[in-house]
Amino acid sequence: MDLTGTMLRAGAARPRVLVVSTPGGAEVRLAAERHLRLRDWSPAASPGQADVLLVVGPLYSGPNAALERLWQDLPAPRARTHARTAEEVPAVLDAARARLASPVSQREQVAPSGPGEHGEEAEGTGPGEENGWHTGPQDAHSSQEQHRVSHGGVEESGDAHGGHQDQGGHEGHGEMEMPGGLPMAEQGEDRDGLVLDRLHLPLGPFLSDWPAGLTIRLVLQGDVVQAADLDEVPVLAQRPVEPFWVRPWVRAAAGEPVSTGEATRRRAAARLDSLGRLLTVAGWPAEATRARRLRDDLLDGAPAAAFASRLEPLARRVGRSRTLSWLTRGMGVVTAQEAQAAGVSGPAARADGDVAARYRQWLTEICHDVARLDDHSPLDLAEESPRGRWDAQQPPSAALLALLPGLLHGAELAAARLIVASLDPDLDELAAHSLEGAARG
């Protein structure tokens, strides 16, 4: 009796999948989330929970050091695959499950191999160390104590002594290295005058429910963020991909006919997508799934009247939740004046407050947009895109990104991901300028 094969096949029946996206992969990510839900496969929040690593989105130049580390963190049995387009997702998931259930495939993974060799699973799947890409806190391994960072029920594992893992990129930090190339923590005074270890921890770009392409480098003392810096956004190896969420505005700017209803439908779906991310990070997966189902229905063309009746219960439960409000109260406050000074527009500016104010503003504006789904008038470019006034030269997400370091400074680490999720900058917007230039050229 093939006991190993039987156990592998049983485990592969409903695998847990860690979905990580490259920039330009929003449409592929949506397809992956939909197919996982239809198959009743569970999404994984971290590598330690995952059976399958699914990379979604276009290829990038450079070696795969970041993805390789992430892949190594998955426990066996495991499978790795890459969907470059939405159409590839079903076949890619089938192939991953077949490899997960195959004793031959699993044995090949533990056989001696050269760097980066994983048989058919090892593809040029993503960005590398030279482009400033790092996996999130779950990629750090050391013999030192591991700490768990809880985000309202969602946990990320991070290394307490050396999440910052660049090779040779830290001369300015004066760090000593531990075995395996990991830097030791520095010491410095915290805000109360105590001398605590200063820990370097990169968040992103390969985290679940995280803006694709974003890497934030934190300096921590205890669990408090002392400094936060953004890495330069990586670029596509080939031509830029048209940003998914602002596609109606990009096309209208190019002279194509786009209706107001089409744009408001895309905008409402984008905000439901952002809401789903925030609810997942906050530890409310049931409502996150409802938000994503509504998002997918909108993108599939659901009629306004029927959709509004399904949206109302979600808006009521989330908007009135005392627990969610308590969890996010006082985090990442952005006043209307601060938003105006930073060039921020859209819901983040109108919310005039904290994380709770921002998700409630999303709900208000989603309900408003649903009432306009049947508006067939031509899109006025003064109509806001999902994250604010659209301008390819200065996309609204650029202003949101500029806010992040200041908002994270002084915040507890457990709040950092909620603050990021409540702004949810879309780094794909930054490619729109290149697209417009290519179209004119």
C-alpha atoms as one frame of an Amber mdcrd trajectory, in Angstrom:
protein
   0.000   0.000   0.000   1.339   3.439  -0.965   0.774   5.169   2.371   2.825
   8.246   1.413   0.900   8.743  -1.792  -2.422   8.304  -0.003  -1.510  10.914
   2.615  -0.270  13.357  -0.011  -3.462  13.008  -2.040  -5.561  13.552   1.069
  -3.604  16.655   1.980  -3.882  18.008  -1.552  -7.675  17.764  -1.622  -8.088
  21.259  -0.134  -4.667  22.928  -0.014  -3.990  26.226   1.711  -2.647  28.750
  -0.789  -0.435  31.768  -0.123  -1.140  34.274  -2.902   1.519  36.929  -3.474
   1.300  39.488  -6.239   3.840  41.305  -8.341   3.007  44.870  -9.449   0.616
  44.797 -12.373  -0.979  41.626 -11.043  -4.251  42.998  -9.617  -6.478  41.368
 -12.231  -4.693  38.031 -11.821  -4.973  38.278  -8.031  -8.721  38.835  -8.290
  -9.046  35.763 -10.487  -6.972  33.715  -8.034  -9.063  34.798  -5.042 -12.257
  33.981  -6.907 -11.104  30.522  -7.985  -9.844  29.680  -4.510 -13.224  30.613
  -3.090 -15.113  28.579  -5.719 -12.910  25.558  -5.014 -13.256  26.016  -1.253
  -9.477  26.193  -0.891  -8.330  28.184   2.104  -6.090  31.229   1.684  -2.951
  31.247   3.828  -1.811  34.357   5.688   1.824  33.282   6.028   4.265  30.720
   4.573   4.062  28.532   7.657   0.339  27.994   7.009   0.651  27.334   3.277
   0.821  24.229   1.100   1.038  26.171  -2.165   2.885  29.370  -3.056   1.006
  31.074  -5.892   2.711  34.090  -7.459   0.366  36.198  -9.593   1.227  38.913
 -12.080   3.819  39.670 -14.746   7.496  38.798 -14.614  10.210  41.165 -13.429
  13.908  41.315 -14.176  16.487  40.240 -11.635  17.131  37.088  -9.604  14.557
  35.503  -7.344  16.245  35.775  -3.927  13.168  37.174  -2.162  10.777  34.631
  -3.578  13.262  31.839  -2.990  13.400  32.693   0.719   9.634  32.832   0.877
   9.429  29.463  -0.890  11.887  27.904   1.548   9.652  28.944   4.444   6.806
  26.740   3.209   6.776  23.403   5.057   6.744  20.172   3.080   4.766  18.885
   1.301   4.541  22.000  -0.830   4.131  23.276  -4.365   5.002  26.521  -6.102
   3.548  28.002  -9.250   3.015  31.265 -11.130   0.005  32.650 -12.999   0.906
  35.544 -15.293  -2.638  36.146 -16.565  -6.128  35.644 -15.169  -6.830  32.994
 -17.793  -3.950  30.855 -16.524  -5.214  30.637 -12.943  -7.418  27.477 -13.150
  -4.762  25.403 -14.929  -2.024  26.691 -12.620  -4.020  25.698  -9.524  -4.701
  22.240 -10.964  -1.005  21.754 -11.692  -0.028  22.889  -8.186  -2.418  20.429
  -6.584  -1.088  17.624  -8.794   2.490  18.398  -7.702   1.397  18.600  -4.086
  -0.098  15.102  -4.335   2.853  13.594  -6.218   5.446  11.652  -4.176   7.897
  12.025  -7.070   7.528  15.814  -7.103   7.952  16.057  -3.337  11.071  13.862
  -3.383  12.601  16.022  -6.128  12.262  19.084  -3.932  14.429  17.633  -1.188
  17.022  16.227  -3.594  20.346  18.147  -3.770  20.154  20.917  -6.343  21.911
  24.081  -7.382  20.892  27.499  -6.132  17.367  28.378  -7.180  16.642  24.969
  -8.705  13.269  23.512  -7.883  12.485  21.435 -10.935   9.495  22.639 -12.889
   8.418  24.928 -10.063  11.474  27.161 -10.279  10.670  29.834 -12.824  11.801
  33.413 -13.232   8.933  34.364 -11.002   9.797  37.669  -9.559  11.990  40.446
  -8.375  15.307  40.009  -6.652  17.432  41.399  -3.910  19.204  43.828  -6.225
  15.911  45.605  -6.889  15.314  46.151  -3.173  12.746  43.372  -2.816  12.397
  41.525   0.450   9.899  39.144   1.840   7.959  40.229   4.855   8.692  39.563
   8.491   7.846  35.879   8.122  10.978  35.306   6.026  13.414  35.973   8.863
  14.918  32.894  10.486  17.346  32.783  13.358  18.189  30.766  16.408  17.072
  33.796  18.405  13.608  34.206  19.865  10.781  34.519  17.301   8.017  36.933
  18.150   4.469  36.840  16.849   2.801  40.063  15.807  -0.958  39.895  16.066
  -3.138  42.175  13.929  -6.543  41.689  15.457  -6.449  37.933  14.943  -4.099
  37.758  11.947  -0.563  36.889  12.908   2.727  37.444  11.144   5.922  35.927
  12.411   8.960  38.156  12.566  12.524  37.759  13.665  13.307  39.754  16.759
  16.992  39.981  15.842  17.492  40.699  12.236  14.516  40.970   9.889  16.677
  43.250   7.748  18.501  40.773   5.525  20.254  42.622   2.734  23.662  41.250
   1.843  26.210  44.038   2.117  23.635  46.825   2.105  23.989  48.014   5.697
  27.345  49.650   6.040  25.650  52.775   7.325  23.933  50.913  10.149  27.145
  49.656  11.754  25.515  46.254  12.331  27.329  43.139  13.418  26.170  39.956
  11.781  24.941  36.780  13.337  25.376  33.338  11.770  23.547  33.118   8.443
  24.235  36.760   7.571  21.546  38.180   9.865  22.340  41.518  11.543  22.286
  41.881  15.298  20.045  44.439  16.890  21.491  47.826  17.734  20.791  49.691
  20.952  19.270  53.091  21.353  16.993  55.127  23.611  13.264  54.711  23.150
  10.675  57.467  23.597  10.705  56.900  27.386  14.483  57.164  27.633  15.039
  53.444  28.110  17.837  51.705  26.218  16.265  49.002  24.054  17.354  46.963
  21.074  16.775  48.725  17.790  15.504  46.158  15.308  15.385  46.490  11.517
  12.337  44.865   9.977  11.248  45.070   6.307   7.532  44.685   5.604   6.703
  43.555   2.060   6.575  43.197  -0.763   5.381  39.579  -0.573   2.760  39.642
   2.141  -0.830  38.536   1.826  -3.335  41.404   1.702  -0.574  43.925   1.058
  -0.075  46.501  -1.726   1.866  44.749  -4.490   5.386  46.106  -4.841   5.446
  48.005  -1.549   8.382  47.532   0.833   8.541  49.498   4.074  11.671  49.300
   6.214  10.898  49.750   9.876  13.220  50.475  12.781  11.649  49.145  15.974
  12.382  49.595  19.642  10.267  47.172  21.560   7.053  47.068  19.541   7.123
  50.766  18.633   8.109  52.049  15.188  10.958  54.562  15.544  11.480  55.118
  11.811   9.914  53.998   8.545  11.288  54.326   5.028   9.863  53.254   1.680
  11.915  51.308  -0.829  11.992  52.527  -4.389   9.159  50.986  -6.374  10.473
  48.292  -8.768   9.733  48.542 -12.467   8.489  46.019 -14.952  11.048  44.234
 -17.063   8.821  44.679 -20.096   6.258  47.338 -20.968   4.184  48.726 -18.081
   0.869  47.000 -17.431  -2.248  49.149 -17.627  -3.371  49.758 -14.011  -6.486
  47.691 -13.399  -8.385  49.857 -10.936  -7.943  53.140 -12.828  -8.367  51.646
 -16.301 -11.559  53.637 -17.094  -9.757  56.909 -16.315  -6.649  55.973 -18.307
  -8.764  55.051 -21.311 -10.961  58.143 -21.057  -7.814  60.295 -20.947  -6.681
  58.564 -24.141  -9.931  59.564 -25.853 -11.796  56.257 -25.602 -15.526  56.317
 -24.795 -16.123  55.438 -21.134 -19.406  55.872 -19.274 -19.754  57.280 -15.772
 -21.504  54.079 -14.704 -18.550  51.963 -15.841 -16.145  54.133 -13.871 -18.236
  54.210 -10.692 -18.659  50.422 -10.880 -14.867  49.998 -11.028 -14.409  52.525
  -8.220 -16.895  50.788  -5.914 -15.286  47.416  -6.645 -11.845  48.843  -5.839
 -13.046  50.122  -2.483 -14.681  46.783  -1.683 -11.332  45.177  -2.512  -9.576
  47.540  -0.098 -12.220  46.860   2.541 -11.722  43.113   2.122  -7.987  43.510
   2.712  -8.492  45.606   5.824 -11.053  43.199   7.282  -8.697  40.271   6.699
  -5.806  42.067   8.389  -8.143  43.001  11.259  -9.088  39.337  11.710 -12.678
  39.347  10.392 -12.466  36.814   7.517 -16.220  36.203   7.177 -16.980  39.837
   6.360 -13.831  40.047   4.225 -15.178  37.185   2.104 -18.551  38.929   1.772
 -16.833  42.126   0.641 -14.872  40.185  -1.990 -17.951  38.402  -3.281 -19.671
  41.752  -3.709 -16.552  43.097  -5.430 -16.577  40.219  -7.897 -20.303  40.601
  -8.548 -19.817  44.277  -9.338 -17.026  43.470 -11.782 -19.301  40.849 -13.371
 -21.938  43.510 -14.050 -24.451  42.913 -11.239 -27.521  45.190 -11.652 -27.731
  48.116  -9.275 -31.092  47.351  -7.619 -30.311  43.767  -6.656 -26.775  44.660
  -5.640 -27.823  47.450  -3.283 -29.968  45.079  -1.218 -26.981  42.753  -0.754
 -24.561  45.562   0.059 -26.677  47.064   2.846 -26.148  44.245   5.419 -22.369
  44.378   4.950 -22.318  48.158   5.300 -24.439  47.944   8.442 -22.440  45.179
  10.145 -19.029  46.646   9.390 -19.959  50.288   9.826 -21.597  49.694  13.214
 -19.107  47.152  14.573 -17.940  48.320  17.995 -15.155  45.743  18.042 -13.665
  46.860  14.736 -13.998  50.506  15.760 -12.275  49.827  19.089  -9.511  47.868
  17.359  -8.694  50.691  14.920  -9.517  53.758  17.006  -6.831  56.440  17.000
  -4.599  54.652  14.482  -2.996  56.595  11.646  -4.916  59.845  12.073  -4.939
  62.081   8.972  -6.807  65.360   9.392  -8.424  67.107   6.442  -5.820  69.866
   6.712  -2.937  67.377   6.683  -4.428  65.596   3.705  -4.775  68.836   1.770
  -1.198  69.839   2.560   0.069  66.445   1.372  -1.926  66.536  -1.858  -4.173
  63.669  -0.750  -7.672  63.545  -2.168 -10.447  60.951  -2.208 -11.806  59.022
   0.796  -8.620  59.388   2.849  -8.972  63.173   2.748 -12.726  63.274   3.336
 -12.541  60.813   6.243 -10.666  63.423   8.314  -9.581  60.917  10.937  -8.210
  57.491  11.789  -8.401  53.986  10.310 -12.012  53.610  11.485 -12.995  56.890
   9.836 -11.430  55.752   6.557 -13.186  52.388   6.284 -16.500  54.045   7.169
 -15.877  56.602   4.437 -15.310  53.726   1.982 -18.680  52.254   2.953 -20.468
  55.569   2.496 -18.961  56.133  -0.928 -19.515  52.554  -2.103 -23.234  52.921
  -1.339 -23.278  56.248  -3.200 -21.588  54.729  -6.249 -23.997  51.810  -6.433
 -26.803  54.287  -7.008 -24.978  55.525 -10.139 -24.169  52.234 -11.848 -26.694
  52.912 -14.619 -25.352  56.376 -15.497 -24.543  56.204 -19.212 -23.206  59.745
 -19.540 -19.579  60.117 -20.708 -17.026  59.987 -17.918 -15.866  63.429 -16.816
 -12.180  63.164 -15.883 -12.949  65.361 -12.875 -14.731  62.296 -11.478 -12.484
  60.754  -8.852 -10.678  57.480  -9.370 -10.762  54.977  -6.447  -8.025  56.704
  -4.447  -8.609  60.320  -5.426  -8.472  62.828  -8.278  -6.896  61.169 -11.280
  -3.723  62.648 -12.717  -1.274  60.342 -14.467   1.551  62.785 -13.750   0.761
  62.792 -10.015  -1.393  59.734  -9.308  -3.320  59.827  -6.017  -1.485  56.790
  -4.640   1.792  58.718  -4.760   0.448  61.107  -2.123  -0.842  58.192  -0.032
   2.598  56.571  -0.143   4.219  59.814   0.989   1.975  59.828   4.070   2.948
  56.366   5.263   6.352  56.972   6.941   4.960  59.744   9.113   1.844  57.789
  10.057   3.849  54.722  11.030   6.367  56.627  13.145   5.452  56.133  16.799
   2.817  53.493  16.030   2.887  50.046  17.556   3.922  47.305  15.154   0.528
  45.616  15.506  -1.078  48.778  14.093   1.264  49.176  11.113  -0.527  46.797
   8.763  -3.943  48.213   9.651  -2.700  51.721   8.839  -1.306  50.554   5.491
  -4.518  48.660   4.707  -6.667  51.702   5.486  -4.824  53.740   2.838  -4.191
  50.787   0.480  -2.066  52.682  -2.078  -2.096  51.175  -5.555   1.485  51.188
  -6.815   0.261  50.194 -10.289  -0.953  53.784 -10.667   2.675  54.887 -10.808
   3.030  53.095 -14.173   0.312  55.200 -15.796   2.703  58.025 -16.671   4.904
  55.607 -18.646   1.841  54.242 -20.408   0.685  57.701 -21.482   4.162  58.517
 -22.762   4.285  55.265 -24.760   0.848  55.976 -26.224   1.924  59.443 -27.365
   5.235  58.130 -28.744
